[in-house]
């Protein structure tokens, strides 16, 4: 839905000049590379090593609440 809405445009949350796109490389990352065991392990290690600097948000509701608490 987001892609259809912003295709070829810059979303408000994106850096200026970055256009919304859906290419083969991104789809491949979503389906295979982004969720590999090694990648999950890397994120787990970062969360453990930098627990005091890491915030894990698992939903839009959690993100909205976090942003509100931060005054953003």
N, CA, C and O atoms as a CHARMM CRD file, in Angstrom:
* protein
*
  288
    1    1 UNK  N      0.82900  -1.18900   0.00000 PROA 1      0.00000
    2    1 UNK  CA     0.00000   0.00000   0.00000 PROA 1      0.00000
    3    1 UNK  C      0.87300   1.25300   0.00000 PROA 1      0.00000
    4    1 UNK  O      0.59000   2.20900  -0.72100 PROA 1      0.00000
    5    2 UNK  N      1.92200   1.24700   0.80100 PROA 2      0.00000
    6    2 UNK  CA     2.80500   2.40600   0.84900 PROA 2      0.00000
    7    2 UNK  C      3.44700   2.64300  -0.51600 PROA 2      0.00000
    8    2 UNK  O      3.55200   3.78300  -0.96700 PROA 2      0.00000
    9    3 UNK  N      3.87300   1.57500  -1.16600 PROA 3      0.00000
   10    3 UNK  CA     4.49500   1.71900  -2.48000 PROA 3      0.00000
   11    3 UNK  C      3.53100   2.33200  -3.48600 PROA 3      0.00000
   12    3 UNK  O      3.90500   3.21900  -4.25400 PROA 3      0.00000
   13    4 UNK  N      2.29200   1.85800  -3.47900 PROA 4      0.00000
   14    4 UNK  CA     1.30200   2.41000  -4.42600 PROA 4      0.00000
   15    4 UNK  C      1.04400   3.88900  -4.15200 PROA 4      0.00000
   16    4 UNK  O      0.86200   4.67400  -5.08300 PROA 4      0.00000
   17    5 UNK  N      1.02800   4.26300  -2.89500 PROA 5      0.00000
   18    5 UNK  CA     0.75300   5.65200  -2.53500 PROA 5      0.00000
   19    5 UNK  C      1.89900   6.58400  -2.92200 PROA 5      0.00000
   20    5 UNK  O      1.66100   7.68200  -3.42500 PROA 5      0.00000
   21    6 UNK  N      3.13700   6.15400  -2.69300 PROA 6      0.00000
   22    6 UNK  CA     4.28900   7.03700  -2.86600 PROA 6      0.00000
   23    6 UNK  C      5.20100   6.66400  -4.03400 PROA 6      0.00000
   24    6 UNK  O      6.30100   7.20800  -4.13000 PROA 6      0.00000
   25    7 UNK  N      4.79600   5.77300  -4.91200 PROA 7      0.00000
   26    7 UNK  CA     5.65400   5.30700  -6.00800 PROA 7      0.00000
   27    7 UNK  C      6.25300   6.49300  -6.77100 PROA 7      0.00000
   28    7 UNK  O      5.53400   7.35400  -7.27700 PROA 7      0.00000
   29    8 UNK  N      7.58900   6.51300  -6.83800 PROA 8      0.00000
   30    8 UNK  CA     8.29000   7.57000  -7.56400 PROA 8      0.00000
   31    8 UNK  C      8.36300   8.89800  -6.83800 PROA 8      0.00000
   32    8 UNK  O      8.88600   9.87000  -7.38200 PROA 8      0.00000
   33    9 UNK  N      7.84600   8.95700  -5.61200 PROA 9      0.00000
   34    9 UNK  CA     7.85800  10.19100  -4.82700 PROA 9      0.00000
   35    9 UNK  C      8.67900   9.96300  -3.55100 PROA 9      0.00000
   36    9 UNK  O      8.99700   8.82900  -3.19300 PROA 9      0.00000
   37   10 UNK  N      9.00500  11.04600  -2.88900 PROA 10     0.00000
   38   10 UNK  CA     9.70200  10.95100  -1.61100 PROA 10     0.00000
   39   10 UNK  C      8.66900  10.98000  -0.49200 PROA 10     0.00000
   40   10 UNK  O      7.89700  11.93200  -0.37400 PROA 10     0.00000
   41   11 UNK  N      8.65900   9.92200   0.33800 PROA 11     0.00000
   42   11 UNK  CA     7.76500   9.89800   1.49300 PROA 11     0.00000
   43   11 UNK  C      8.24000  10.90900   2.51900 PROA 11     0.00000
   44   11 UNK  O      9.42300  11.24800   2.54600 PROA 11     0.00000
   45   12 UNK  N      7.34000  11.39800   3.36600 PROA 12     0.00000
   46   12 UNK  CA     7.74100  12.36200   4.40600 PROA 12     0.00000
   47   12 UNK  C      8.84700  11.83200   5.32300 PROA 12     0.00000
   48   12 UNK  O      9.66800  12.61300   5.80200 PROA 12     0.00000
   49   13 UNK  N      8.88300  10.52100   5.57500 PROA 13     0.00000
   50   13 UNK  CA     9.86900   9.95400   6.49400 PROA 13     0.00000
   51   13 UNK  C     11.20600   9.65600   5.81900 PROA 13     0.00000
   52   13 UNK  O     12.14200   9.21200   6.48400 PROA 13     0.00000
   53   14 UNK  N     11.31100   9.89000   4.51600 PROA 14     0.00000
   54   14 UNK  CA    12.54200   9.58200   3.78600 PROA 14     0.00000
   55   14 UNK  C     13.40600  10.82700   3.62300 PROA 14     0.00000
   56   14 UNK  O     12.92700  11.95700   3.71300 PROA 14     0.00000
   57   15 UNK  N     14.67500  10.58900   3.38500 PROA 15     0.00000
   58   15 UNK  CA    15.59400  11.69600   3.12500 PROA 15     0.00000
   59   15 UNK  C     15.22200  12.36100   1.80600 PROA 15     0.00000
   60   15 UNK  O     14.72300  11.71400   0.88500 PROA 15     0.00000
   61   16 UNK  N     15.46900  13.64200   1.73400 PROA 16     0.00000
   62   16 UNK  CA    15.14800  14.40900   0.54300 PROA 16     0.00000
   63   16 UNK  C     15.84000  13.80100  -0.67800 PROA 16     0.00000
   64   16 UNK  O     17.02900  13.48600  -0.63500 PROA 16     0.00000
   65   17 UNK  N     15.10000  13.64200  -1.74200 PROA 17     0.00000
   66   17 UNK  CA    15.65400  13.10700  -2.98100 PROA 17     0.00000
   67   17 UNK  C     15.57400  11.59800  -3.11600 PROA 17     0.00000
   68   17 UNK  O     15.79000  11.07100  -4.20700 PROA 17     0.00000
   69   18 UNK  N     15.26800  10.88200  -2.03200 PROA 18     0.00000
   70   18 UNK  CA    15.12100   9.42600  -2.10200 PROA 18     0.00000
   71   18 UNK  C     13.70100   9.11200  -2.55500 PROA 18     0.00000
   72   18 UNK  O     12.73100   9.55300  -1.93900 PROA 18     0.00000
   73   19 UNK  N     13.59300   8.36900  -3.60300 PROA 19     0.00000
   74   19 UNK  CA    12.27800   8.04800  -4.15100 PROA 19     0.00000
   75   19 UNK  C     11.85300   6.64800  -3.72000 PROA 19     0.00000
   76   19 UNK  O     12.67700   5.73900  -3.63000 PROA 19     0.00000
   77   20 UNK  N     10.57100   6.48600  -3.45600 PROA 20     0.00000
   78   20 UNK  CA    10.00800   5.17900  -3.10500 PROA 20     0.00000
   79   20 UNK  C     10.10800   4.28000  -4.32500 PROA 20     0.00000
   80   20 UNK  O      9.66800   4.64800  -5.41400 PROA 20     0.00000
   81   21 UNK  N     10.68300   3.10900  -4.14200 PROA 21     0.00000
   82   21 UNK  CA    10.78100   2.16800  -5.24900 PROA 21     0.00000
   83   21 UNK  C     10.71300   0.74300  -4.73100 PROA 21     0.00000
   84   21 UNK  O     10.96800   0.47600  -3.55700 PROA 21     0.00000
   85   22 UNK  N     10.37100  -0.15000  -5.61300 PROA 22     0.00000
   86   22 UNK  CA    10.30400  -1.57600  -5.28700 PROA 22     0.00000
   87   22 UNK  C     10.99100  -2.28300  -6.44700 PROA 22     0.00000
   88   22 UNK  O     10.40000  -2.48500  -7.50800 PROA 22     0.00000
   89   23 UNK  N     12.25400  -2.65800  -6.22500 PROA 23     0.00000
   90   23 UNK  CA    12.97200  -3.33900  -7.28800 PROA 23     0.00000
   91   23 UNK  C     13.30200  -4.76500  -6.86600 PROA 23     0.00000
   92   23 UNK  O     13.06300  -5.15900  -5.72400 PROA 23     0.00000
   93   24 UNK  N     13.84300  -5.51800  -7.78300 PROA 24     0.00000
   94   24 UNK  CA    14.15400  -6.92400  -7.52300 PROA 24     0.00000
   95   24 UNK  C     15.10000  -7.12700  -6.36400 PROA 24     0.00000
   96   24 UNK  O     14.93000  -8.05500  -5.57400 PROA 24     0.00000
   97   25 UNK  N     16.09500  -6.26700  -6.25600 PROA 25     0.00000
   98   25 UNK  CA    17.06500  -6.38400  -5.17300 PROA 25     0.00000
   99   25 UNK  C     16.39400  -6.21900  -3.80200 PROA 25     0.00000
  100   25 UNK  O     16.70600  -6.95200  -2.86400 PROA 25     0.00000
  101   26 UNK  N     15.48100  -5.26200  -3.69300 PROA 26     0.00000
  102   26 UNK  CA    14.78100  -5.03700  -2.43100 PROA 26     0.00000
  103   26 UNK  C     13.86900  -6.21100  -2.09200 PROA 26     0.00000
  104   26 UNK  O     13.82700  -6.65200  -0.94400 PROA 26     0.00000
  105   27 UNK  N     13.14400  -6.71500  -3.07500 PROA 27     0.00000
  106   27 UNK  CA    12.26000  -7.87000  -2.85500 PROA 27     0.00000
  107   27 UNK  C     13.08300  -9.07000  -2.41100 PROA 27     0.00000
  108   27 UNK  O     12.67900  -9.80100  -1.50600 PROA 27     0.00000
  109   28 UNK  N     14.23300  -9.27800  -3.04200 PROA 28     0.00000
  110   28 UNK  CA    15.11500 -10.39400  -2.66900 PROA 28     0.00000
  111   28 UNK  C     15.56400 -10.24600  -1.21400 PROA 28     0.00000
  112   28 UNK  O     15.59800 -11.22400  -0.46700 PROA 28     0.00000
  113   29 UNK  N     15.91000  -9.01500  -0.81600 PROA 29     0.00000
  114   29 UNK  CA    16.33000  -8.78700   0.55700 PROA 29     0.00000
  115   29 UNK  C     15.19000  -9.07800   1.53000 PROA 29     0.00000
  116   29 UNK  O     15.39700  -9.70600   2.56800 PROA 29     0.00000
  117   30 UNK  N     13.98700  -8.62000   1.19000 PROA 30     0.00000
  118   30 UNK  CA    12.83200  -8.84900   2.05800 PROA 30     0.00000
  119   30 UNK  C     12.57700 -10.34400   2.24200 PROA 30     0.00000
  120   30 UNK  O     12.37600 -10.81400   3.36200 PROA 30     0.00000
  121   31 UNK  N     12.58600 -11.07800   1.14300 PROA 31     0.00000
  122   31 UNK  CA    12.20000 -12.48900   1.19100 PROA 31     0.00000
  123   31 UNK  C     13.29000 -13.42300   1.68900 PROA 31     0.00000
  124   31 UNK  O     12.98300 -14.42600   2.33400 PROA 31     0.00000
  125   32 UNK  N     14.55300 -13.12600   1.40900 PROA 32     0.00000
  126   32 UNK  CA    15.60400 -14.08200   1.75000 PROA 32     0.00000
  127   32 UNK  C     16.71700 -13.52100   2.60200 PROA 32     0.00000
  128   32 UNK  O     17.01200 -14.08100   3.65800 PROA 32     0.00000
  129   33 UNK  N     17.33000 -12.46900   2.19800 PROA 33     0.00000
  130   33 UNK  CA    18.52500 -11.99000   2.89000 PROA 33     0.00000
  131   33 UNK  C     18.23300 -11.30400   4.22000 PROA 33     0.00000
  132   33 UNK  O     18.97400 -11.49800   5.18400 PROA 33     0.00000
  133   34 UNK  N     17.19300 -10.52200   4.29100 PROA 34     0.00000
  134   34 UNK  CA    16.91700  -9.72200   5.47400 PROA 34     0.00000
  135   34 UNK  C     16.52600 -10.51400   6.69900 PROA 34     0.00000
  136   34 UNK  O     16.59300  -9.99800   7.81500 PROA 34     0.00000
  137   35 UNK  N     16.12000 -11.75200   6.51600 PROA 35     0.00000
  138   35 UNK  CA    15.65100 -12.53500   7.65700 PROA 35     0.00000
  139   35 UNK  C     16.45000 -13.81700   7.84400 PROA 35     0.00000
  140   35 UNK  O     15.91800 -14.82400   8.31300 PROA 35     0.00000
  141   36 UNK  N     17.70500 -13.78000   7.48400 PROA 36     0.00000
  142   36 UNK  CA    18.54000 -14.96900   7.62500 PROA 36     0.00000
  143   36 UNK  C     18.89900 -15.18700   9.09300 PROA 36     0.00000
  144   36 UNK  O     18.77800 -14.27500   9.91100 PROA 36     0.00000
  145   37 UNK  N     19.33400 -16.38800   9.41600 PROA 37     0.00000
  146   37 UNK  CA    19.73500 -16.68400  10.79300 PROA 37     0.00000
  147   37 UNK  C     20.89900 -15.81100  11.21700 PROA 37     0.00000
  148   37 UNK  O     20.94700 -15.33100  12.34900 PROA 37     0.00000
  149   38 UNK  N     21.83500 -15.60900  10.30600 PROA 38     0.00000
  150   38 UNK  CA    23.01100 -14.80100  10.67400 PROA 38     0.00000
  151   38 UNK  C     22.61800 -13.34500  10.92200 PROA 38     0.00000
  152   38 UNK  O     23.15200 -12.71000  11.83200 PROA 38     0.00000
  153   39 UNK  N     21.70200 -12.81800  10.13300 PROA 39     0.00000
  154   39 UNK  CA    21.25600 -11.43700  10.34100 PROA 39     0.00000
  155   39 UNK  C     20.51900 -11.30300  11.66200 PROA 39     0.00000
  156   39 UNK  O     20.75000 -10.35300  12.41000 PROA 39     0.00000
  157   40 UNK  N     19.63400 -12.24600  11.95400 PROA 40     0.00000
  158   40 UNK  CA    18.91800 -12.20300  13.23800 PROA 40     0.00000
  159   40 UNK  C     19.90000 -12.29600  14.39900 PROA 40     0.00000
  160   40 UNK  O     19.74400 -11.61500  15.41300 PROA 40     0.00000
  161   41 UNK  N     20.91300 -13.14600  14.24000 PROA 41     0.00000
  162   41 UNK  CA    21.93200 -13.28000  15.28200 PROA 41     0.00000
  163   41 UNK  C     22.70800 -11.99600  15.48400 PROA 41     0.00000
  164   41 UNK  O     23.02700 -11.62700  16.61400 PROA 41     0.00000
  165   42 UNK  N     23.01400 -11.31000  14.38400 PROA 42     0.00000
  166   42 UNK  CA    23.74400 -10.05300  14.47100 PROA 42     0.00000
  167   42 UNK  C     22.91600  -9.02700  15.25200 PROA 42     0.00000
  168   42 UNK  O     23.44400  -8.34200  16.12800 PROA 42     0.00000
  169   43 UNK  N     21.61500  -8.92000  14.93700 PROA 43     0.00000
  170   43 UNK  CA    20.75500  -7.97400  15.64900 PROA 43     0.00000
  171   43 UNK  C     20.63000  -8.36100  17.12700 PROA 43     0.00000
  172   43 UNK  O     20.59500  -7.49100  17.99800 PROA 43     0.00000
  173   44 UNK  N     20.56500  -9.64000  17.40200 PROA 44     0.00000
  174   44 UNK  CA    20.48500 -10.10300  18.78500 PROA 44     0.00000
  175   44 UNK  C     21.74400  -9.69300  19.54900 PROA 44     0.00000
  176   44 UNK  O     21.65700  -9.23400  20.68800 PROA 44     0.00000
  177   45 UNK  N     22.91500  -9.85600  18.92600 PROA 45     0.00000
  178   45 UNK  CA    24.17800  -9.47100  19.57500 PROA 45     0.00000
  179   45 UNK  C     24.23100  -7.96400  19.81800 PROA 45     0.00000
  180   45 UNK  O     24.69400  -7.52900  20.87200 PROA 45     0.00000
  181   46 UNK  N     23.77200  -7.17600  18.87700 PROA 46     0.00000
  182   46 UNK  CA    23.76300  -5.71700  19.04500 PROA 46     0.00000
  183   46 UNK  C     22.84900  -5.33500  20.20600 PROA 46     0.00000
  184   46 UNK  O     23.20500  -4.50100  21.03800 PROA 46     0.00000
  185   47 UNK  N     21.65600  -5.95900  20.25300 PROA 47     0.00000
  186   47 UNK  CA    20.73100  -5.66300  21.36600 PROA 47     0.00000
  187   47 UNK  C     21.34600  -6.01000  22.70700 PROA 47     0.00000
  188   47 UNK  O     21.14100  -5.29400  23.68700 PROA 47     0.00000
  189   48 UNK  N     22.09800  -7.10000  22.76400 PROA 48     0.00000
  190   48 UNK  CA    22.73100  -7.51900  24.01400 PROA 48     0.00000
  191   48 UNK  C     23.90400  -6.60200  24.36200 PROA 48     0.00000
  192   48 UNK  O     24.01700  -6.12700  25.49200 PROA 48     0.00000
  193   49 UNK  N     24.76100  -6.36100  23.39500 PROA 49     0.00000
  194   49 UNK  CA    25.96200  -5.56200  23.63300 PROA 49     0.00000
  195   49 UNK  C     25.63400  -4.11000  23.95900 PROA 49     0.00000
  196   49 UNK  O     26.31400  -3.49100  24.77700 PROA 49     0.00000
  197   50 UNK  N     24.60700  -3.56500  23.33200 PROA 50     0.00000
  198   50 UNK  CA    24.25600  -2.15400  23.51800 PROA 50     0.00000
  199   50 UNK  C     22.84700  -2.01500  24.09700 PROA 50     0.00000
  200   50 UNK  O     22.06000  -1.18700  23.64000 PROA 50     0.00000
  201   51 UNK  N     22.54300  -2.81700  25.08800 PROA 51     0.00000
  202   51 UNK  CA    21.19500  -2.83900  25.66800 PROA 51     0.00000
  203   51 UNK  C     20.75300  -1.46500  26.16600 PROA 51     0.00000
  204   51 UNK  O     19.57900  -1.11000  26.06100 PROA 51     0.00000
  205   52 UNK  N     21.68900  -0.69700  26.70600 PROA 52     0.00000
  206   52 UNK  CA    21.32700   0.62400  27.23100 PROA 52     0.00000
  207   52 UNK  C     21.08700   1.65700  26.12900 PROA 52     0.00000
  208   52 UNK  O     20.54200   2.72900  26.39600 PROA 52     0.00000
  209   53 UNK  N     21.48700   1.34700  24.89800 PROA 53     0.00000
  210   53 UNK  CA    21.32200   2.27300  23.77800 PROA 53     0.00000
  211   53 UNK  C     20.31700   1.77400  22.74100 PROA 53     0.00000
  212   53 UNK  O     20.09300   2.43200  21.72600 PROA 53     0.00000
  213   54 UNK  N     19.71900   0.62200  22.99300 PROA 54     0.00000
  214   54 UNK  CA    18.85800  -0.01200  21.99600 PROA 54     0.00000
  215   54 UNK  C     17.40800   0.00600  22.42800 PROA 54     0.00000
  216   54 UNK  O     17.08700  -0.30600  23.57500 PROA 54     0.00000
  217   55 UNK  N     16.53500   0.37000  21.51000 PROA 55     0.00000
  218   55 UNK  CA    15.09500   0.31800  21.73100 PROA 55     0.00000
  219   55 UNK  C     14.51000  -0.55600  20.63600 PROA 55     0.00000
  220   55 UNK  O     14.73400  -0.30200  19.45300 PROA 55     0.00000
  221   56 UNK  N     13.76700  -1.57700  21.01700 PROA 56     0.00000
  222   56 UNK  CA    13.13300  -2.46300  20.04300 PROA 56     0.00000
  223   56 UNK  C     11.64600  -2.12900  20.00000 PROA 56     0.00000
  224   56 UNK  O     10.93900  -2.24300  21.00100 PROA 56     0.00000
  225   57 UNK  N     11.19000  -1.71900  18.82900 PROA 57     0.00000
  226   57 UNK  CA     9.78600  -1.37700  18.61500 PROA 57     0.00000
  227   57 UNK  C      9.22100  -2.37000  17.61100 PROA 57     0.00000
  228   57 UNK  O      9.76000  -2.52300  16.51500 PROA 57     0.00000
  229   58 UNK  N      8.14500  -3.04100  17.97800 PROA 58     0.00000
  230   58 UNK  CA     7.62900  -4.11300  17.13600 PROA 58     0.00000
  231   58 UNK  C      6.32200  -3.78100  16.42500 PROA 58     0.00000
  232   58 UNK  O      5.78500  -4.61400  15.69600 PROA 58     0.00000
  233   59 UNK  N      5.81100  -2.58300  16.62900 PROA 59     0.00000
  234   59 UNK  CA     4.55400  -2.23100  15.96900 PROA 59     0.00000
  235   59 UNK  C      4.47700  -0.71300  15.79000 PROA 59     0.00000
  236   59 UNK  O      5.22900   0.04100  16.40700 PROA 59     0.00000
  237   60 UNK  N      3.57700  -0.30200  14.95800 PROA 60     0.00000
  238   60 UNK  CA     3.36300   1.13300  14.75700 PROA 60     0.00000
  239   60 UNK  C      2.88900   1.78200  16.05300 PROA 60     0.00000
  240   60 UNK  O      3.26200   2.91500  16.35800 PROA 60     0.00000
  241   61 UNK  N      2.07200   1.06400  16.81200 PROA 61     0.00000
  242   61 UNK  CA     1.58400   1.59600  18.09000 PROA 61     0.00000
  243   61 UNK  C      2.74900   1.85900  19.04800 PROA 61     0.00000
  244   61 UNK  O      2.79000   2.89900  19.70500 PROA 61     0.00000
  245   62 UNK  N      3.68900   0.92100  19.12400 PROA 62     0.00000
  246   62 UNK  CA     4.85700   1.12300  19.97600 PROA 62     0.00000
  247   62 UNK  C      5.70300   2.28300  19.47600 PROA 62     0.00000
  248   62 UNK  O      6.21800   3.06600  20.27400 PROA 62     0.00000
  249   63 UNK  N      5.84900   2.39700  18.16900 PROA 63     0.00000
  250   63 UNK  CA     6.61300   3.50100  17.59400 PROA 63     0.00000
  251   63 UNK  C      5.95800   4.83800  17.91500 PROA 63     0.00000
  252   63 UNK  O      6.64000   5.78100  18.31700 PROA 63     0.00000
  253   64 UNK  N      4.64600   4.92800  17.74400 PROA 64     0.00000
  254   64 UNK  CA     3.92500   6.16700  18.03900 PROA 64     0.00000
  255   64 UNK  C      4.08200   6.56100  19.50300 PROA 64     0.00000
  256   64 UNK  O      4.31400   7.73000  19.81100 PROA 64     0.00000
  257   65 UNK  N      3.95600   5.59100  20.40500 PROA 65     0.00000
  258   65 UNK  CA     4.09100   5.86800  21.84000 PROA 65     0.00000
  259   65 UNK  C      5.51200   6.33200  22.16900 PROA 65     0.00000
  260   65 UNK  O      5.69400   7.26900  22.94700 PROA 65     0.00000
  261   66 UNK  N      6.51000   5.68300  21.58400 PROA 66     0.00000
  262   66 UNK  CA     7.89900   6.06600  21.79900 PROA 66     0.00000
  263   66 UNK  C      8.14600   7.48600  21.31500 PROA 66     0.00000
  264   66 UNK  O      8.75600   8.29000  22.01900 PROA 66     0.00000
  265   67 UNK  N      7.67800   7.79000  20.12900 PROA 67     0.00000
  266   67 UNK  CA     7.86700   9.13800  19.56000 PROA 67     0.00000
  267   67 UNK  C      7.19100  10.18200  20.43300 PROA 67     0.00000
  268   67 UNK  O      7.73800  11.26600  20.63500 PROA 67     0.00000
  269   68 UNK  N      6.02900   9.87600  20.94600 PROA 68     0.00000
  270   68 UNK  CA     5.31100  10.82000  21.80400 PROA 68     0.00000
  271   68 UNK  C      6.08500  11.05700  23.10900 PROA 68     0.00000
  272   68 UNK  O      6.18800  12.19300  23.57200 PROA 68     0.00000
  273   69 UNK  N      6.62600   9.98900  23.69600 PROA 69     0.00000
  274   69 UNK  CA     7.40600  10.12300  24.92500 PROA 69     0.00000
  275   69 UNK  C      8.66700  10.95900  24.68600 PROA 69     0.00000
  276   69 UNK  O      9.11300  11.68200  25.57600 PROA 69     0.00000
  277   70 UNK  N      9.23400  10.85800  23.49400 PROA 70     0.00000
  278   70 UNK  CA    10.44400  11.59800  23.16100 PROA 70     0.00000
  279   70 UNK  C     10.14000  13.04600  22.76600 PROA 70     0.00000
  280   70 UNK  O     11.04800  13.86300  22.61400 PROA 70     0.00000
  281   71 UNK  N      8.85700  13.34800  22.60200 PROA 71     0.00000
  282   71 UNK  CA     8.46700  14.69900  22.19500 PROA 71     0.00000
  283   71 UNK  C      8.69700  14.95800  20.71800 PROA 71     0.00000
  284   71 UNK  O      8.89400  16.09600  20.29300 PROA 71     0.00000
  285   72 UNK  N      8.67000  13.88500  19.94500 PROA 72     0.00000
  286   72 UNK  CA     8.90200  14.02100  18.50000 PROA 72     0.00000
  287   72 UNK  C      7.61900  13.93600  17.71100 PROA 72     0.00000
  288   72 UNK  O      7.64200  14.03300  16.48400 PROA 72     0.00000
